[in-house]
Amino acid sequence: MTAARSIDDEFLRPAEVKELTDGATDLDEQERILKRDGIPHRRRDKRILVSRFHVREWLAGKVFTPSRGIRWDLVK
């Protein structure tokens, strides 16, 4: 039987985001570094959400392409 995981277990803690972004404490700087490195994230108020899954995938060399939504002009 697998223990239920909390949503908090999925996201890096603020201290881990700081460590991942070379010690940056400013949210704008953290976001700049995450964008530069191509790590998917979301900014929510005074917190940046980063999935542990995406960090593992990034470390393995996966390249993420941000989605801009459906290109309706290409749908036939």
Buried (B, 14 or more C-beta within 10 A) or exposed (E): EEEEEEEEEEBBEBEEBBEBBEEBEEBEEBBEBBEEEEBBBEEEEEEBBBBEEBBEBBEEEEEEEEEEEEEEEEEE
